[in-house]
Amino acid sequence: MRCCWRRIVRRVDSVGCGVKTYRTYLVGDAGRLQLGPSFEAGDDSAAVARAREVLDQAGELWQGGRLLGRFSKLGVFTPVSQ
């Protein structure tokens, strides 16, 4: 029995695993950004929920070079219009 791994790998690559890496940045009192925690999530809405859990101050949520939005000090998320 012959198995074609290339076909399986191509299928996984085309479908994708559905997990993306997201990064938070903390906004300090002077407005300077500081590196925050990073995490993986299945989609943007799951990433926003996860970021709410890890941010305890104002911050930004990024996925690669794409800014998703900003969190206020009260935890209110404002998405960036794409």
QUIRASUL-V661610 format. One record per backbone hydrogen bond with DSSP energy under -1.0 kcal/mol. CO is the residue of the C=O (numbers start at 0). NH is the residue of the N-H. E is the energy in kcal/mol with one decimal. If there is no record, write none. Layout:
co=<CO:CO>
nh=<NH:NH>
e=<E:E>
This chain:
co=<2:3:4:5:6:7:8:9:10:11:19:21:22:23:24:25:27:31:33:36:38:40:42:43:44:45:46:47:48:49:50:57:58:59:60:60:61:62:65:67:68:69:70:71:75:77>
nh=<4:7:8:9:10:11:12:13:14:15:40:38:61:35:59:33:30:27:25:23:21:19:46:47:48:49:50:51:52:53:54:26:70:24:67:68:22:65:62:79:60:77:58:74:71:69>
e=<-1.0:-1.3:-2.9:-2.6:-2.0:-2.2:-2.6:-2.4:-2.1:-3.2:-2.2:-2.3:-3.0:-2.5:-2.5:-2.6:-2.0:-3.1:-3.0:-2.0:-3.4:-2.8:-1.9:-2.3:-1.9:-2.3:-2.7:-1.9:-1.1:-1.5:-2.4:-2.6:-3.4:-2.1:-2.7:-1.2:-2.8:-1.6:-2.5:-2.7:-2.4:-3.0:-1.6:-1.7:-2.2:-2.2>
